[in-house]
């Protein structure tokens, strides 16, 4: 998986583990050990209404009932279709907010590799 979003996820998880993170959805503190996630940093434009939720810590329970969850996941997965790794796999965000690798077809000519 490589790339800059990964570093952001680790920093975000460190904030959660250290008790210094607040959920981007409910605003409450995320306690160490709580089921939480940090979304990938994939939205560059601050004018995008989903921008503030990219590279953001969230309680998993909040993420699962978030009214914009499906559109957020769809936006990530549309972009991720272009993130083809040398082995042909691509990242995919699941409905639970996890990033997994999906085996894929061949690399597109001129397409970015991750």
N, C-alpha and C positions, 0 to 999 in steps of 0.2 A: 504494500500500500504506500508508501512513501509520500512525500509532498508536505507542504507547509501546514495543511489542516491537521496533520497528525501531531505536530508539536503543540498546537493549540489545545488539542484534546488532552494531551498529557498534562499540560499546565493546568487546564481546567480540572482534571481529576485530582491533581495535587491540591488545588484550592478546596475541593470537596473533602479530601482526606484530612486536610488541615483545619477544617471547620470554618473556612473563610468564603464559602460560596452561598449565593442566594439564588433561588429558583427564578428564572426569567419569566415564568408564567404566573406564579402566585406571590412572589416576592419574599417568601419565608426562607429562613436559613435552611440549608441542607446539612444535616448532621452527618458526621463521619459514620460510615456503615449503612446509611440509608440507601435504598435502591434509587439510584440517580444515573443520569447520563450527561454527557457534554456533546452537543450537536457539532457537526463539522463546520468549519469556516469555509463556506462556498459561495456566499453572496457578497459581491463586491460593491454594489450600488446601495448607498445609504437611503436612496429614494424608494427602494424595494420595501414594501410593507413587512416582509419577512426578515429583513436584514438584521434587526436587533435580536432575532432568535438563532442566528447562525453563530457558532462558537460560543454557545451559551449553556450554562449548567441548568438542569431541570430535574425535579423529582420525576421519576418514571410514571408515577400515578397521575401527575399533572399532565405530562406529555400524552398519556393514553386517552385522556378525555378532552384534550385541547381541540377547540373547534377548527383550527387551521392545520391540524396534524397531517391530514391527507394531502393538502396542497403543498405543505412543506416537504413531505416525503417525495411527492411527485416532482417538485422542483429539483430536489437533490438527485433523484434517479435520472431525470432528463439530462442533467449535466454529467452525471457519472457514466452515461453511455459513451462519452468521448474519452474516458479515462481508462484506456486499454493498457493493461500491463503486458510485459513481454511474453508471459505465458498464456495470453489471450483472455485472462479473467478481468472482471470489472468490479468495482465496489457497488454495493446495493444496500440501501437503507430499508430495513424491515419495518413492519407496522409497529414494532416495539421500540424503534429508534436505534437498533443495533446496526453497525456497518459490517456487512459480510462480503465475501468474495463470491462472485457468480462466474462459473466457467463460461467462456464466451467463444465466439468464432474467431476468425483471423483478424489481424490488425489491419485497420484501414490505412491505405497509403496517405502519408502526410498527417495522419492523426496523431495526437499527443500520446506518449507512453508515460505511465506512472511507475 
